[in-house]
């Protein structure tokens, strides 16, 4: 039966969950379903979806973010949610929507409308909310009461939300990617940044945020540079609008660690396959559990050994000592020490990448 689906998402970039959201929307359209996408702002994601012929509406959805965790911020979210309800409900009526899909627990308006209008609701959970605990408890109760089905992206996510939601309601569906572009990518980044092949290139890709681990990555880089002069590091990714100070703070740490000539920061890039093709080692240094990092899938598709912090979905993706290493998330000297075999043995990097 063809469905009339309203898809809601919290971000307009093309990182992580947004990539999966984009693929899902396009597949549903190709299957013949009517799909209407609602996002909070313009950006690369709505441009891509419109180019594929999908209707996209931009509505402030009242997205839950940490910066609103104050009395004034919560009042703001309630006000914006009320306005979002009116705008989204209008689309539901006009498009005769019979299935609402919320791609993150940060967007509540879809569940609200689905509950009020008795519309089937799918919640796709990509998050592990380690703190504040009160928020995880509240969202768990909301998700349990407002979902026809609940999809989680990893066993780590299922384990976390099972504290608040019956495990029987949580279905694990691992994300996947179209890996063709990663097999064909050329190593153009080295030429762009004038990095010769005599240097070993170690990189990370991700939104710049306190928990994604850019600061920890730089601490590991500092440790490794004490012993090796042939290492170069690259950080790919930008901040959410309004958080530009985090990027400035990262650049200050580069200087403070004396890494100006060893670290390249290139901001947001849409050519991730080419970035990864140029790397020798990929690092995911998240300091909080990352539910199922899409960028690890991309690095694996690119044939790169993966070094990731040992929590969250990464533990289900990286085979220790086979396809990479799982390192501590709070001990840069030990993390650097575990990476030494990859730095010293080209054969090992190649074998792990192939696996």
C-alpha positions in Angstrom: 0.0 0.0 0.0 1.4 3.4 -1.0 1.9 5.7 2.0 1.6 9.5 2.3 4.6 10.2 4.6 5.7 13.3 6.4 9.4 13.1 7.3 10.8 15.4 10.0 14.5 16.0 10.8 16.5 18.3 13.1 19.4 19.2 10.8 19.9 20.6 7.3 23.5 19.5 6.9 24.8 16.3 5.2 26.6 14.7 8.1 25.8 11.4 9.8 22.1 10.9 10.4 21.2 13.5 7.8 22.8 11.4 5.1 20.8 8.4 6.2 17.6 10.6 6.3 18.3 11.8 2.7 18.8 8.2 1.4 15.7 7.0 3.2 13.5 9.8 1.7 14.8 9.2 -1.8 14.2 5.4 -1.5 10.7 5.9 -0.3 10.0 8.3 -3.2 11.4 5.8 -5.7 9.1 3.1 -4.2 6.2 5.2 -5.2 5.2 6.7 -1.8 4.3 10.4 -1.4 7.0 12.0 0.7 7.0 15.5 2.1 10.1 16.6 4.1 10.1 19.2 6.8 13.3 20.8 8.1 14.1 23.7 10.4 16.4 25.6 8.1 17.9 25.9 4.6 21.2 24.1 3.9 22.8 21.3 1.8 20.2 18.7 2.8 17.1 20.5 1.5 19.0 21.5 -1.7 19.8 17.8 -2.4 16.3 16.7 -1.7 14.7 19.3 -3.9 17.1 18.4 -6.7 15.7 14.8 -6.4 12.2 16.2 -6.8 11.0 15.9 -3.2 8.8 18.7 -1.7 10.6 20.3 1.2 9.1 22.8 3.7 11.2 24.9 6.1 9.5 25.4 9.4 11.0 26.2 12.8 10.4 22.9 14.6 11.3 23.8 18.1 14.3 21.4 18.1 15.6 20.5 21.5 19.3 21.5 21.9 21.4 21.9 25.0 21.5 25.7 24.7 17.8 25.7 25.6 18.2 23.8 28.9 17.2 26.8 31.1 13.9 28.2 32.2 14.0 30.9 29.5 15.1 28.4 26.9 12.3 25.9 27.7 9.7 28.7 27.5 11.1 29.6 24.1 10.9 25.9 22.9 7.2 25.7 24.1 6.4 28.9 22.1 8.1 27.7 19.0 6.6 24.2 19.3 3.1 25.7 19.3 3.8 27.6 16.1 5.4 24.5 14.6 2.3 22.5 15.4 0.1 24.8 13.4 2.4 24.9 10.4 3.0 21.1 10.3 -0.6 20.2 11.0 -1.5 22.3 7.9 0.8 20.1 5.8 -0.6 17.0 7.3 -4.2 18.1 6.3 -3.3 19.3 2.8 -1.2 16.3 1.9 -3.5 13.8 3.6 -0.6 12.4 5.5 -1.1 8.9 7.1 2.4 8.2 8.4 4.7 10.6 10.3 8.4 9.8 10.6 10.5 11.6 13.2 14.2 11.1 12.5 15.4 12.2 15.9 14.2 12.6 19.5 15.1 16.3 19.2 12.0 16.9 17.1 8.8 16.5 19.2 6.1 18.1 17.0 5.6 15.0 14.8 4.8 12.8 17.8 2.5 15.5 19.1 0.5 15.7 15.9 0.4 12.0 15.4 -1.0 11.4 18.8 -3.6 14.1 18.5 -4.8 13.0 15.1 -4.4 9.3 15.5 -1.7 9.0 12.7 0.8 6.2 12.6 4.1 7.4 13.9 7.6 6.0 13.5 10.4 7.3 15.7 14.0 6.7 14.4 16.4 7.1 17.3 20.0 8.0 16.6 20.9 9.4 20.0 22.4 8.3 23.3 21.6 11.1 25.8 24.1 10.5 28.6 23.2 13.7 30.3 21.1 15.3 31.6 19.4 12.2 32.9 16.1 13.9 33.4 15.9 14.7 29.7 16.6 11.1 28.7 13.9 9.9 31.2 11.3 12.4 29.8 12.0 11.6 26.2 11.9 7.9 26.9 8.4 8.2 28.3 7.3 10.4 25.3 8.8 8.0 22.7 7.2 5.0 24.4 3.7 6.6 24.4 3.7 8.1 20.9 5.2 5.6 18.6 3.7 2.9 16.4 7.2 1.6 15.9 10.6 2.6 17.2 13.8 2.1 15.2 17.2 2.3 16.9 20.5 2.4 15.0 22.6 0.1 17.2 22.6 -2.3 20.1 24.3 0.4 22.1 21.3 2.7 21.5 18.9 -0.1 22.3 20.7 -0.8 25.5 20.6 2.8 26.6 16.9 3.4 25.8 15.9 0.1 27.3 16.2 1.9 30.7 13.1 3.9 29.8 11.3 1.9 27.0 10.4 -1.8 26.9 13.2 -3.5 24.9 10.6 -5.4 22.9 9.5 -2.1 21.3 13.0 -1.3 20.1 14.1 -2.7 16.7 17.7 -2.4 15.7 18.3 -1.4 12.1 21.9 -0.6 11.3 22.5 2.3 9.0 24.1 1.6 5.6 25.7 3.7 2.9 26.1 3.6 -0.9 29.8 2.9 -0.9 30.5 3.2 -4.7 31.8 6.8 -4.4 34.3 5.7 -1.8 35.8 3.0 -3.9 36.3 5.4 -6.8 37.6 8.5 -5.0 41.0 10.0 -5.8 43.5 11.3 -3.3 43.2 14.9 -4.3 43.4 16.3 -0.8 47.2 15.8 -0.6 47.8 17.8 -3.7 45.4 20.5 -2.5 47.2 20.9 0.9 50.7 20.2 -0.6 51.2 17.1 1.6 53.8 14.8 0.1 53.5 11.0 0.3 56.4 10.8 2.7 54.0 12.1 5.4 51.5 9.9 7.2 48.1 11.6 7.2 45.8 10.9 10.1 42.3 12.5 10.1 38.9 12.9 11.6 35.6 14.0 10.1 32.6 15.3 12.1 30.6 18.2 13.4 32.8 20.4 15.7 31.2 20.0 19.2 32.4 19.4 22.8 31.7 15.7 22.6 32.8 14.8 19.0 36.3 14.9 20.3 38.3 17.5 18.3 40.0 18.6 21.4 40.9 15.0 22.3 42.1 14.4 18.8 44.5 17.3 19.2 45.7 15.9 22.5 46.5 12.6 20.8 48.2 14.4 18.0 50.4 16.3 20.5 51.4 13.0 22.1 52.3 11.3 18.7 54.2 14.4 17.4 56.6 14.1 20.3 57.9 10.8 18.8 57.2 11.1 15.1 58.1 13.9 12.7 56.4 12.5 9.6 52.8 12.8 10.9 50.3 15.3 9.6 46.7 15.6 11.0 43.5 16.9 9.4 40.2 17.9 11.0 37.2 18.1 8.7 33.9 19.6 9.9 32.2 22.8 11.1 30.0 23.9 13.9 26.3 24.5 14.3 25.4 28.1 13.5 25.8 30.1 16.7 28.6 27.9 18.0 31.4 29.3 16.0 33.3 30.0 19.2 33.9 26.2 19.4 35.9 26.3 16.1 37.9 29.3 17.4 38.6 27.4 20.6 39.8 24.4 18.5 42.2 26.7 16.6 43.5 28.1 19.8 44.3 24.6 21.0 46.2 23.9 17.8 48.5 26.9 18.6 48.7 26.0 22.3 49.8 22.5 21.4 52.4 23.8 19.0 50.8 22.0 16.1 50.4 24.9 13.6 52.6 23.1 11.0 51.2 19.6 11.7 47.4 20.2 11.7 45.1 21.2 8.9 41.6 22.4 9.6 39.4 22.6 6.5 35.8 23.2 7.8 32.8 21.6 6.1 33.5 19.6 3.0 31.1 17.8 0.7 33.8 15.7 -0.9 34.2 13.3 2.1 35.1 10.3 -0.2 38.1 12.3 -1.5 39.1 13.3 2.0 39.1 9.7 3.3 40.9 8.4 0.2 43.9 10.6 1.1 44.1 9.4 4.7 46.3 6.7 6.0 44.5 6.3 9.3 41.0 7.4 10.3 40.2 8.4 13.9 36.8 8.8 15.6 37.7 10.4 19.0 34.2 10.9 20.4 34.3 11.5 24.2 30.7 10.5 24.7 29.1 7.4 23.1 28.4 7.9 19.4 25.3 5.8 18.5 26.4 4.5 15.1 28.9 6.8 13.5 28.2 7.0 9.8 31.7 8.3 9.2 33.1 4.9 10.4 31.1 3.2 7.6 32.6 5.7 5.2 36.1 5.1 6.4 35.6 1.4 6.2 34.2 1.8 2.6 37.4 3.7 1.8 39.5 0.8 3.0 41.1 2.7 6.0 42.0 1.3 9.4 39.7 2.8 12.0 40.8 4.0 15.4 37.7 4.8 17.6 36.9 5.4 21.2 35.6 2.3 22.9 32.0 3.2 23.5 28.7 3.5 21.7 28.1 2.0 18.3 31.8 2.0 17.4 32.2 -1.2 19.5 29.8 -2.9 17.1 31.6 -1.6 14.0 35.4 -2.0 14.7 36.9 -5.4 15.2 39.7 -4.9 17.7 43.1 -5.8 16.2 41.4 -6.8 13.0 40.0 -3.7 11.3 41.4 -1.1 13.8 41.7 -0.3 17.4 39.3 0.7 20.2 41.0 3.3 22.3 40.1 5.0 25.7 38.1 8.2 25.4 39.8 9.9 28.3 43.5 9.0 28.1 45.4 10.6 25.3 48.9 9.1 26.1 47.4 5.6 26.2 45.4 6.2 23.0 48.5 7.4 21.2 50.4 4.4 22.4 47.8 2.0 21.0 48.2 3.7 17.6 51.9 3.2 17.3 51.7 -0.1 15.3 49.6 1.6 12.7 52.1 4.4 12.4 55.1 2.2 12.2 53.8 -0.6 10.0 52.5 0.1 6.5 51.6 -3.5 6.0 49.4 -3.5 9.0 47.5 -0.3 7.8 47.0 -2.0 4.4 45.7 -5.3 5.9 43.4 -3.6 8.4 42.0 -1.4 5.6 41.3 -4.3 3.4 39.5 -6.2 6.2 
